[in-house]
Amino acid sequence: MKIFYKILQGGAMLQSIAVIFGISINTSQASHPITVDGLFEDWSEVSVASFDPSGDNVLEDFAELSITNDNDFLFLNVSFHDGEHLIQNWNEITLYIDSDNNSETGTPIHGIGAELEWCFGCREGFYHTTTTSDTIYQNDLTLRSSPTITSERFEISIGRNSFVMTLDGIQIADTVSVVFKESDPNGDILPDQAGGIKYVFDTTSVDPPEPISLSRYNEDDIRIVTYNTFWPGLLDEERKPHFERILMALDPDIIAFQEQNNDGTVDSLISSWFPADLWYVSYLYRWELVVLSKYPILAEDTLITSERIHAVLLDTEQDLGSNLLVMNTHLRCCQNDLSRQADADEFIRVMRQWREGNGPFPLAVETPFVLLGDFNLVGYSQQLKTLAAGDISDEETYGPDFTLDWDGTPLADLFSRHTHIRMGYTWRRDESPFSPGKLDYILYTDSVIDTGKHFVLNTLAMTETDLLAYGLEAEDTKLASDHLPRILDIAEVHSAGVDYDVGSSLPRKLKLYPAYPNPFNPITTIEFSLPAIGQVALIVYDVLGRKVDTILNQHMDAGNHSIQWNARNIPTGIYFVRMVTKDFTQTRKVMVLR
């Protein structure tokens, strides 16, 4: 069979032959560096293992499945024909994996013998042996999935060293068979042909990601940390040393805490950890929202009725050339989709009225702002669409839609990975039935803000050398809170309508400038600067994270560069141009208008 794979690696031809012979196999036999973050851009080089027809379902209608692996995980990318679903709730979608390549062992299902039976919406499953069926939970599989909100597509990873995959330590799985079943027992099954989708692990080693250092790209960048500290947070004596090491290593200029009890001593505590700095504090007792800043606080307000979004205007004029608006957020948890949606709708109405001159305090045109914190988005994606794109759900109550960025486009949703591994989750509790997910967000006005470094800190994934270098301990983030801190550096603030002169002088830092014109039809100019010679890629993605074009991918000299992108074959919509070098990534939002 391995010879058969090698001869017919070609996707469509191999799938056709597989259907004729009544088998289902994966045409992709290569390992890949997948980041589980809900962007899907790194799946572009992975062949589709199985196509499923539409309309053969009762509740969930499978569309496609892709499979690959790296050194540590088996990765699955599954999509649906019939719209959005929620992978961790509201379903009984079941994954079966024959991890020993033996149809005679495990539980029989659709022509395979499955050692793993996992129900996603039930958040539990079974490990089947020849004699027993033991209940298992997400941490038994090192299960990771994304996105955490409803979507038409999900990426799922399962630890290759989990006891289900190793048969409790007696094997290293080299070949598995995969079957998906929808919630209704008479509904859709993927693949249609019995025997499952057979996947042979590629043993080619995947290099770990380039570690993201905790230092700023430029020492004058302004660093913001958003962190749900899990009440009472820093005031818990047992957890306090972990928080101290984390914050000292990150060295923030602005901190947005959620679930942080403040009896009037948190600012004193932070001042004791950073005695050379003067800290200003704004806090909201009701929901334990605290903003600490090295910059004076000019104004503050609870923007919405529930008081779950707290706005603080900071005097950053000297360093940024503009004041900065930070909106610290802690939306309602768990099954409160209706309440979260109402809060999101009301927030957009408030912002619309504010821009019309009826806000809580004066806000200058093109004031940069960030909306950040624990959004608790574990349900419908509409809540994120409302917050980022201004798409109000209840227009009868809250009025018409309103896009928040100064250039009339949605706010940018910052996707950050962990410093040392390819993961994007921000919440993790191993004893919970819920697998890790992205609950903490940073949305910002990318028309006027240039980002510097950004990342998620997870000390469990750091090397001993780096932990020592930063004065951290391996379990610091685990023991401090069930949330991980998210970090954003603001490199620069500029006018939304500025035109950039790339000139001829050697730049001081890596930078991708806003495209102009933007919106455009069909050509726009993209400029970037390189302080040193190196490989540069400019790649365009759609809002679902699918790669739609590669503008540039070559070795470039140091200097300022300008290149045009012709989008004549690209449909109307919002896209993201991402600049990637060895140790730098920056994304710009563009809009194609026909």
Sequence and secondary structure as in RCSB ss.txt:
>XXXX:A:sequence
MKIFYKILQGGAMLQSIAVIFGISINTSQASHPITVDGLFEDWSEVSVASFDPSGDNVLEDFAELSITNDNDFLF
LNVSFHDGEHLIQNWNEITLYIDSDNNSETGTPIHGIGAELEWCFGCREGFYHTTTTSDTIYQNDLTLRSSPTIT
SERFEISIGRNSFVMTLDGIQIADTVSVVFKESDPNGDILPDQAGGIKYVFDTTSVDPPEPISLSRYNEDDIRIV
TYNTFWPGLLDEERKPHFERILMALDPDIIAFQEQNNDGTVDSLISSWFPADLWYVSYLYRWELVVLSKYPILAE
DTLITSERIHAVLLDTEQDLGSNLLVMNTHLRCCQNDLSRQADADEFIRVMRQWREGNGPFPLAVETPFVLLGDF
NLVGYSQQLKTLAAGDISDEETYGPDFTLDWDGTPLADLFSRHTHIRMGYTWRRDESPFSPGKLDYILYTDSVID
TGKHFVLNTLAMTETDLLAYGLEAEDTKLASDHLPRILDIAEVHSAGVDYDVGSSLPRKLKLYPAYPNPFNPITT
IEFSLPAIGQVALIVYDVLGRKVDTILNQHMDAGNHSIQWNARNIPTGIYFVRMVTKDFTQTRKVMVLR
>XXXX:A:secstr
 HHHHHHT STHHHHHHHHHTT EE S        BSS  GGGTTS EEEE  TT  SS  EEEEEEEE SSEEE
EEEEESS  B TTSS   EEEEETTS TTSSEEETTEEESEEEETTTTEEEEE SS EEEE HHHHT EEE SS 
BSEEEEEEETTSHHHHTTTT    EEEEEEE SSTTS EESSSTT EEEE   S         SS SSTTSEEEE
EEE  TTGGG TTTHHHHHHHHHHH  SEEEEES   SS HHHHHHHHSTTS  EEEEETTTTEEEEESS EEEE
EE STT  EEEEEE  HHHHSS EEEEEEE   TT HHHHHHHHHHHHHHHHHHHTT SSS   TT  EEEEEE 
   S THHHHHHHH   S HHHH S    STTSS  EE    BSSSSB   B  TTSSS  B  EEEEE TTTEE
EEEEEE  GGGS HHHHHHHT  TTHHHHH SB  EEEEEEEE  TT      SS  SS EE   BSSSBSSEEE
EEEEESS EEEEEEEEETTS EEEEEEEEEE SEEEEEEEE TTS SEEEEEEEE SS EEEEEEEE  
